[in-house]
Amino acid sequence: MRIEKLSCFGDSTQGAKDENDIRVPCDVEPSVVRLNINDPSSNISVVLSESITEDHSEPIRVALKTQKTFKPSKWTNWAKNQTCHPFEIMQPRTLQDIFKLVKDAKANRKKVRCVAGGYTWSSSSVIQEDGVLVSVDKMTKIFSPTHVEDQGWTVELETGVTVKALDNFLRKHDPPLAMPTNIVLDSVRSNVQPWGVKIVDANGTLNTFTREKNPIEFSAAACNLGLLGIIYTYTLRIEPMFNVVMIDTYPLLSEYLGCPKQGGARLKEMVLQNDQTQLLYWPFNSYLKRRGNRTAGGHAQDEIWIKQWRRTDQPDSGTTAWRLRRTVRQFFATFFGNNLLITMAHKPKTVPWISCLISKGLKRVAEKVLPIPDAIHFMGNLKDAIVIGLELVFKVDEGFEKPCEALKFSIQKEYAARGEFPVSMTIDMRFIKASDQIMSYAYDSDPETIFCTVEILSAVNTKGFEDFTAMLAQHFMAEYQARPHWAKFWEHIPDIVPYLREQSGPQLDQFEDIRQKYDPQGMFMNKTFAGLLGH
């Protein structure tokens, strides 16, 4: 629906003069007109407030930004493992749109949940059939970065902004800026180093949370899981663009898993000297090397891909030709990768040789100096490889033996499950420092605490994946007091809610007290978090 001209005549119901002159009933105050326009044929609802002259017969030309409504509606996430049928799906474009939809939801006693790209594997965005699902994909404004002496650079952005869009925006700034993060996926929203958060609560009030204003409430708002309201903007810490040395090596797995004490010492030295360290294990990556004797030796000849990033003052060594080759390589990996994942899911016996082929195709021993965004986003278009994953997080011990033991256990169990092949992609390990955000899976009062994250990835619909990851999770919970990543696949783990209540009850209760202040009626609550918070 396109409106070229709009004539408002108070409560008059006179017809329009021509097809582009739409006359509608409206409420008139001195110099202001407010009206609602609903077009059932296009599912568009428009709310307009516009200044007018005293002569109400003079038509006004207006440009309308619309808030689209989809009804009846169905929503499915990226991996197609979560589906819901909300009463309606809303796509706000402005803060005023958010105010209105919250007001309407409150008046109609509707539940509200938010979604962006749908890359979450848990049911955190799922809403019941009489609820409203809010897609923030159209909220894509990035405000000008600001610099404050002794505090550095920050940037405020609406919550529909992708990491890729923000990276491109910051590169063009003078001076070029960057996010100091370990984000790998280039199209997935992320919560990194928040400086401030603006949230529209259940009363339709815009609240600004900062560490200086109220550190306790800020620690809840910075990672609020959509439970305090609709997040309008985040303000993130950023810094001037910098380069890192990116190192890719492929040692034998046995160097780290043969003896946990020795492997832990190697791992600790590497993690502490790097800005970021990542270990990726492709199952059966020596399968073709063993030729006729493929059942012998297990993972003894397997390699592990180790990626290291370190800040440097060295200049960028990535040539145009190198970048082009990487782009072409990633294109073909994406083009064939998803079909191979589908094949492995439907024909499990193909997993060893396909997994081995993929790992060999990606193998590149290298040492490059790159700007941080290029180094971090080392795998482009990963969103096109439809996978599902469980991620578990636990504190690292002094000798780094626990991460080695955890990785060894995961790999041994994967090999023991031969015939089902529940892991068709990678077992991935990273290291992060503690967060002071109450609902963070890496929450700890000591900011120097180091956490290890272990992620198990497989093609969607892989046989045995759910049982395999549930077994791993129970082992990690018992041995390492591990917690799940909220956005990943975790609700299938037996007794997970009682376990988390027992382990993290005080911090969950602290968050619930804050949540009650901003959403006393539970407008933004869903079943994913209700049990955790004692409902």
C-alpha positions in Angstrom: 0.0 0.0 0.0 1.5 3.4 -1.0 -0.2 6.6 0.1 0.7 9.6 -2.1 -1.6 12.1 -0.4 -3.7 12.0 2.8 -6.6 14.4 3.6 -7.8 14.5 7.2 -11.2 16.0 8.1 -11.6 15.4 11.8 -14.5 12.9 12.2 -15.8 13.4 8.7 -16.5 10.4 6.6 -16.4 12.1 3.2 -15.0 10.1 0.3 -11.7 10.7 -1.3 -11.5 13.0 -4.4 -9.3 10.5 -6.3 -7.5 7.2 -5.8 -4.4 8.8 -4.3 -6.3 11.1 -2.0 -7.3 8.9 1.0 -9.8 10.5 3.5 -10.0 8.8 6.8 -11.7 9.5 10.2 -9.1 10.8 12.7 -8.8 12.5 16.1 -7.9 16.1 15.8 -6.2 18.3 18.4 -4.9 21.8 17.8 -2.1 21.5 15.2 -1.9 17.7 15.6 -3.6 14.8 13.9 -3.4 11.1 14.9 -4.9 8.3 12.9 -4.8 4.6 12.5 -4.8 3.0 9.0 -5.3 -0.8 8.6 -5.0 -2.4 5.2 -6.2 -6.1 5.5 -5.2 -6.9 2.0 -1.5 -6.2 2.7 -1.4 -6.9 6.4 0.0 -3.5 7.1 -0.9 -1.4 10.1 0.1 2.3 10.3 0.0 4.6 13.2 0.7 8.3 12.3 1.1 11.5 14.3 1.6 14.5 12.2 1.5 18.3 12.7 -1.1 20.1 10.5 -2.2 23.6 9.9 -5.4 25.1 11.3 -7.0 24.6 7.8 -7.9 20.9 8.1 -9.1 20.8 4.6 -5.5 21.2 3.2 -4.2 17.8 2.3 -0.8 16.8 3.8 1.8 14.8 1.9 3.5 12.3 4.2 6.1 9.5 3.9 5.0 6.6 6.0 7.2 4.1 7.7 5.1 1.0 8.4 5.2 -1.7 11.0 4.4 -4.9 9.2 2.1 -7.5 10.8 2.0 -11.1 9.7 -1.2 -13.0 10.7 -1.9 -15.9 10.8 1.7 -16.7 11.4 4.4 -19.4 11.6 8.0 -19.0 12.7 10.8 -21.5 12.2 14.4 -20.9 13.3 17.5 -21.2 11.0 18.2 -24.8 11.9 14.5 -25.7 11.6 14.5 -27.5 15.0 12.2 -24.9 16.6 8.8 -23.8 15.3 6.0 -21.8 16.8 2.6 -20.3 15.6 2.3 -17.0 17.4 -0.9 -14.9 17.2 1.1 -12.4 15.1 4.6 -11.5 14.1 5.6 -7.9 14.3 8.5 -6.1 12.6 9.1 -2.8 14.3 11.2 -0.2 12.5 11.3 2.6 15.1 11.3 3.1 18.8 7.7 4.3 18.5 6.7 1.0 16.9 8.1 -0.8 20.0 6.2 1.5 22.3 3.0 0.8 20.5 3.3 -3.0 20.3 4.2 -3.2 24.0 1.2 -1.1 24.8 -1.1 -3.2 22.7 0.3 -6.5 24.1 -0.3 -5.2 27.6 -3.8 -4.1 26.8 -4.6 -7.5 25.2 -2.7 -9.6 27.8 -0.4 -11.1 25.2 3.0 -12.7 25.8 5.9 -11.2 23.8 9.2 -12.7 22.7 11.9 -11.3 20.3 13.8 -12.9 17.5 16.5 -11.7 15.1 18.1 -14.1 12.6 16.8 -17.2 14.3 20.2 -18.7 14.9 19.3 -19.9 18.4 18.9 -23.7 18.8 17.0 -23.5 22.1 13.4 -22.5 22.4 14.2 -19.1 23.9 12.4 -17.3 21.1 9.4 -19.6 21.0 6.1 -18.0 22.0 2.7 -19.7 22.6 -0.1 -19.5 20.0 -1.8 -16.4 21.6 1.5 -14.5 21.9 3.3 -11.9 19.8 6.7 -12.6 18.2 8.8 -9.5 17.6 11.4 -9.7 14.8 14.0 -6.9 15.2 15.6 -7.4 11.7 14.4 -4.0 10.6 16.0 -2.2 13.6 19.3 -1.6 11.9 20.4 1.9 12.8 24.1 2.4 13.9 24.7 5.7 15.7 28.0 7.7 15.3 30.8 6.3 17.5 31.8 8.5 20.5 35.1 8.9 22.3 35.4 9.9 25.9 38.8 10.7 27.5 40.0 7.9 29.8 37.1 5.7 28.7 37.8 5.1 25.0 35.4 4.5 22.1 31.8 3.3 22.2 29.1 2.8 19.6 25.3 2.5 20.0 23.4 0.3 17.7 19.9 -1.1 17.3 19.4 -4.8 18.0 18.8 -5.8 14.3 22.4 -4.9 13.3 24.5 -7.8 12.3 28.1 -8.3 13.2 29.1 -8.0 9.5 27.2 -4.7 9.1 28.8 -3.3 12.3 32.3 -4.4 11.2 31.8 -2.7 7.8 30.5 0.5 9.4 33.4 0.7 11.9 36.0 0.1 9.2 34.8 3.2 7.3 35.0 5.4 10.4 37.9 7.9 10.8 39.8 6.5 12.5 38.9 2.9 11.6 37.5 1.1 14.6 36.9 -2.6 15.6 35.3 -4.8 18.1 37.8 -6.6 20.4 36.0 -9.9 20.3 36.3 -13.6 19.3 33.1 -13.7 17.2 33.5 -16.2 14.4 30.2 -16.1 12.5 29.8 -13.0 10.3 26.0 -12.8 10.3 25.1 -13.7 13.8 24.0 -11.1 16.4 26.2 -11.0 19.5 26.4 -9.4 22.9 30.0 -8.2 23.4 31.4 -5.9 26.0 28.2 -3.8 26.6 28.7 -0.3 27.9 25.0 0.5 28.1 21.6 -1.1 27.3 18.2 0.5 26.5 15.2 -1.6 27.1 11.4 -1.0 26.7 9.8 -2.7 29.7 6.4 -4.2 30.2 4.9 -0.8 31.0 6.2 0.7 27.8 8.9 2.7 29.5 12.4 3.1 27.9 15.0 2.3 30.6 18.7 3.0 30.2 21.1 0.7 32.1 24.7 1.5 32.7 27.4 0.2 35.0 27.8 3.7 36.5 24.1 4.2 37.1 23.4 0.9 38.8 26.0 -1.9 38.4 23.7 -4.7 39.8 20.8 -3.9 37.4 23.3 -3.4 34.6 24.7 -6.9 35.2 21.2 -8.3 34.7 20.3 -6.1 31.7 23.5 -6.7 29.7 22.6 -10.4 29.4 18.8 -10.4 30.0 17.8 -13.0 27.5 14.8 -10.9 26.5 13.2 -11.2 30.0 13.3 -7.5 31.0 11.6 -6.3 27.8 12.4 -5.4 24.2 16.0 -4.3 23.8 16.1 -1.2 21.7 19.9 -0.5 21.6 23.2 -1.7 22.9 26.2 0.5 23.4 29.4 -1.5 22.9 33.0 -0.9 23.8 35.1 -0.6 20.6 38.7 0.5 19.9 40.9 1.7 17.1 41.5 -1.0 14.4 44.4 -3.3 15.2 46.2 -6.2 13.6 46.7 -9.8 14.9 49.0 -12.6 13.9 46.7 -15.6 13.0 48.5 -18.9 13.3 47.1 -22.2 12.0 48.8 -25.5 13.0 47.8 -29.2 12.9 49.7 -31.2 15.6 48.8 -34.8 16.4 45.9 -35.1 18.8 48.1 -37.3 21.0 50.4 -34.3 21.9 47.5 -32.9 24.0 45.6 -36.0 24.9 48.3 -38.6 25.5 49.0 -37.4 29.0 46.6 -34.8 30.5 49.3 -33.3 32.7 51.8 -32.7 29.8 49.0 -31.7 27.4 47.6 -29.3 30.0 50.9 -27.6 30.4 51.2 -27.1 26.6 47.7 -25.9 26.4 48.1 -23.5 29.4 51.2 -21.9 27.9 49.5 -21.4 24.6 46.3 -19.9 26.0 48.0 -17.5 28.3 50.3 -16.0 25.7 47.5 -15.6 23.1 44.7 -13.1 22.8 42.5 -16.0 21.7 42.9 -19.7 21.2 40.6 -22.2 19.5 40.9 -25.9 19.0 38.8 -27.7 16.3 38.7 -31.4 16.0 37.2 -33.0 12.9 36.3 -36.7 13.7 38.0 -39.4 11.6 40.4 -36.9 10.0 43.0 -39.7 9.5 40.4 -42.1 8.1 41.7 -42.1 4.5 45.3 -42.2 5.7 44.8 -45.6 7.3 43.5 -47.0 4.0 42.7 -50.8 4.3 43.2 -50.8 8.1 40.6 -48.2 8.9 39.2 -49.9 12.0 42.6 -50.0 13.8 44.3 -47.3 15.7 41.1 -45.2 16.4 42.1 -41.5 16.7 45.8 -42.2 17.3 46.7 -40.7 13.9 44.2 -37.9 14.0 45.2 -34.2 14.0 43.7 -31.2 15.8 43.4 -27.8 14.2 44.8 -25.1 16.5 44.1 -21.5 15.8 45.9 -18.7 17.7 45.5 -15.0 17.6 48.0 -12.4 19.0 48.1 -8.7 18.7 50.9 -7.2 16.7 52.2 -4.0 15.3 53.2 -5.7 12.1 51.5 -4.6 8.9 48.8 -6.5 7.1 50.3 -9.4 5.2 47.1 -10.6 3.5 47.5 -9.8 -0.2 44.6 -9.2 -2.6 45.4 -12.5 -4.3 45.4 -14.3 -1.0 42.0 -12.8 0.0 40.5 -13.7 -3.3 41.7 -17.3 -3.0 40.2 -17.5 0.5 36.9 -16.1 -0.7 36.7 -18.6 -3.6 37.7 -21.5 -1.3 35.0 -20.5 1.2 32.4 -20.2 -1.6 33.0 -23.7 -2.8 33.2 -25.0 0.8 29.7 -23.5 1.4 28.4 -24.6 -1.9 29.2 -28.2 -1.3 29.3 -28.3 2.5 25.5 -28.2 3.2 24.8 -31.0 0.7 27.6 -33.1 2.4 26.1 -32.4 5.8 22.7 -33.5 4.6 24.3 -36.7 3.1 25.9 -37.5 6.4 22.7 -37.0 8.3 20.8 -39.4 6.0 23.6 -41.9 5.4 25.6 -42.1 8.7 28.1 -44.6 7.3 29.5 -41.8 5.0 30.5 -39.7 8.0 34.1 -41.0 8.4 35.2 -40.4 4.8 33.2 -37.2 4.2 34.4 -35.7 7.5 38.0 -36.6 6.6 37.6 -35.0 3.1 36.2 -31.8 4.6 39.0 -31.5 7.2 41.6 -32.0 4.5 40.0 -29.5 2.2 40.1 -26.8 5.0 43.6 -27.6 6.1 46.0 -24.7 5.6 49.1 -24.4 7.7 49.6 -20.6 7.8 50.8 -17.6 9.7 49.2 -14.3 8.5 49.0 -10.8 9.9 45.5 -9.4 9.4 43.2 -6.7 10.7 41.1 -8.2 13.6 37.8 -8.5 11.7 39.5 -10.4 8.8 41.3 -12.7 11.3 38.3 -13.4 13.4 35.8 -14.1 10.6 38.1 -16.8 9.2 35.1 -18.8 7.9 32.7 -16.9 5.7 29.1 -17.9 5.0 28.9 -20.5 7.8 25.2 -19.6 8.2 24.6 -21.6 5.0 25.9 -24.8 6.7 22.8 -25.9 8.6 24.0 -27.6 11.8 22.9 -28.0 15.4 25.1 -27.8 18.5 25.5 -28.2 22.2 28.0 -26.0 24.1 29.1 -26.6 27.6 31.1 -24.2 29.8 33.3 -24.9 32.8 36.0 -23.4 34.9 39.6 -24.3 33.9 41.8 -25.8 36.6 45.3 -24.5 37.4 47.1 -27.1 35.2 44.6 -27.0 32.3 44.1 -30.7 32.7 40.3 -30.6 32.7 40.0 -29.2 29.2 42.3 -32.0 27.9 40.3 -34.6 29.8 37.0 -33.2 28.5 38.2 -33.2 24.9 39.6 -36.7 25.2 36.4 -38.1 26.7 34.3 -36.5 23.9 36.5 -37.9 21.2 36.7 -41.4 22.7 32.9 -41.5 23.1 32.5 -40.4 19.5 34.7 -43.3 18.3 32.8 -45.7 20.7 29.6 -44.7 19.0 30.7 -46.1 15.6 27.8 -47.2 13.5 25.7 -44.1 14.5 28.3 -41.4 14.1 26.5 -38.7 16.2 29.1 -36.0 15.5 29.4 -35.1 11.8 31.1 -31.8 12.1 33.4 -30.6 14.8 34.2 -30.7 18.5 35.3 -27.1 19.2 37.1 -25.7 22.2 37.7 -22.0 23.2 38.8 -20.1 26.3 37.2 -17.0 27.8 37.5 -15.0 30.9 34.7 -14.7 33.5 31.7 -12.3 33.1 30.0 -10.3 35.8 26.7 -10.5 33.9 24.3 -12.4 36.2 22.8 -14.7 33.6 26.0 -15.3 31.7 27.1 -19.0 31.4 30.6 -17.8 32.3 29.5 -15.8 35.4 32.0 -15.6 38.3 32.8 -13.0 40.9 36.6 -13.3 40.1 37.2 -11.5 36.8 40.4 -13.5 36.2 38.7 -16.9 36.2 39.2 -18.7 32.9 36.4 -20.8 31.4 36.7 -23.5 28.7 33.8 -23.9 26.2 33.3 -27.2 24.4 30.9 -27.2 21.5 29.7 -30.3 19.7 28.4 -29.6 16.2 26.6 -31.9 13.8 24.3 -31.8 10.8 20.6 -31.3 11.7 18.7 -34.6 12.0 21.9 -36.6 12.7 20.9 -39.9 14.2 22.0 -40.3 17.8 23.1 -36.6 18.3 20.5 -35.9 21.0 21.3 -39.0 23.1 25.1 -38.5 22.6 25.1 -34.8 23.6 22.8 -35.6 26.6 25.3 -38.2 27.8 28.3 -35.8 27.3 26.4 -33.0 29.2 25.7 -35.3 32.2 29.3 -36.3 32.3 30.6 -32.7 32.1 28.0 -31.6 34.7 29.1 -34.3 37.1 32.9 -34.0 36.6 33.3 -30.2 35.8 30.1 -28.5 37.1 29.5 -27.4 33.5 26.7 -25.0 32.4 25.0 -24.9 29.0 25.1 -22.0 26.5 21.6 -20.6 26.6 21.3 -20.1 22.8 22.5 -23.6 22.0 20.7 -27.0 22.1 20.4 -27.9 25.9 16.8 -28.4 27.0 17.0 -32.1 26.2 19.5 -32.8 28.9 17.9 -34.9 31.7 17.2 -33.0 34.9 19.0 -29.8 33.6 16.6 -27.3 35.3 17.0 -28.8 38.9 20.8 -29.0 38.3 21.0 -25.4 37.3 18.7 -24.3 40.2 21.0 -26.1 42.6 24.2 -24.8 41.1 23.2 -21.2 40.4 20.1 -20.6 42.5 21.3 -17.4 44.3 22.2 -15.6 41.0 19.0 -16.8 39.3 17.0 -15.5 42.2 18.9 -12.2 42.1 18.0 -11.9 38.4 14.4 -12.8 39.1 14.1 -10.0 41.6 15.3 -7.5 39.0 13.0 -9.0 36.3 10.0 -8.6 38.6 10.6 -4.9 38.7 10.4 -4.4 35.0 8.0 -7.2 34.0 5.9 -8.0 37.1 3.2 -9.9 35.0 5.6 -12.0 33.0 4.8 -10.5 29.6 8.3 -11.5 28.3 8.5 -14.9 30.1 8.4 -18.2 28.2 8.7 -21.8 29.2 12.5 -21.9 28.4 13.3 -19.8 31.4 10.2 -20.1 33.6 11.5 -23.2 35.5 14.9 -21.7 35.9 13.5 -18.6 37.6 11.2 -20.5 39.9 7.9 -20.2 38.1 
